Amino acid sequence: MPPPKTYRAEGLVLKNIPFGEADLLVTLYSREFGKLKAVAKGARRSNSKIVGHFEPLTVAKLSMARGRTLDIVNQVEVTENFSSLKSDLTTLARGLYVAELVDGFGSEASSNQQLYDLAIETLGAIQQHPSWELVLRRFELHLMRASGFMPELFHCVDCRKPLEPEQHRFSPDAGGTLCLDCAPYGVQIRSLSLRALKVLRLLHRSRIADLPQLQAHESLEQEVKSLLSTAISYWMDKEIRTNSFLNHLERLPKAEVSS
């Protein structure tokens, strides 16, 4: 039986690009169908009723019609636009980073509700608690978990022996932690402190509400960030553009970022 000509979905807008004279080609990640691309007819016209409905980081319920090459949006109802998140440059950049990773890890027409819920939950936390520094680190780790790329954190991925304290390293392409006796040929190996390993394990089993209880000084946060960034970049196999912008913002004085 052929699929129905129209269908409904709830989705997070990841990005859009101009299409034709007045349309938008929208990429969104849906709860029901995974990553989708669809054309929003007339969305760029100033008098259109749907102007602004397809901004990145907007959650909407959509009715769509299947097309030969691209689906068409028939109706759209915005349910969450994360307006407070978008009003601040730093939180906006963090939100766009989330969207870029979902775009990179999400599969087209393949539902992953865990990934969808993780993205929405993370954007909500960024909006409500912008001072939570570890929210993106938790997102990165749980993103890999939801996508089937969760790095090993408790055993050596080569010999499978339990890790001993201070006797461990990290290799994203090997699949996680290595003991000091194992060094698979041709893989990138990073140093891994015991404190960073403990933070990674805590983030792995933490709920997002637990983040205020996780304390880490700046150098430890930077180590965890660097390790996870290496793993994310390895699996995405391309440059993460928003990461460079986030790093630039972090180097600016706070007064300059907020102005």
Buried (B, 14 or more C-beta within 10 A) or exposed (E): EEEEEEBEBBBBBBBBEEBEEBBBBBBBBBBEBBBBBBBBBBBBEEEBEBEEBBBBBBBBBBBBBBEEEEBBBBEBEBEBBBEEBBEBBBBBBBBBBBBBBBBBBBEEEEBBEEBBEBBBBBBBBBBEBBEBEBBBBBBBBBBBBBBEBBBBBEBBBBEEEEBEEEEBBBBBEBBBBBBEEBBEEEBEBBEBBEBBBBBBEBBBEBEBEEBEEBEBEEEBBEBBBEBBBBBBBBBBEEEBEBBEBBEEBEEEEEEEBEE
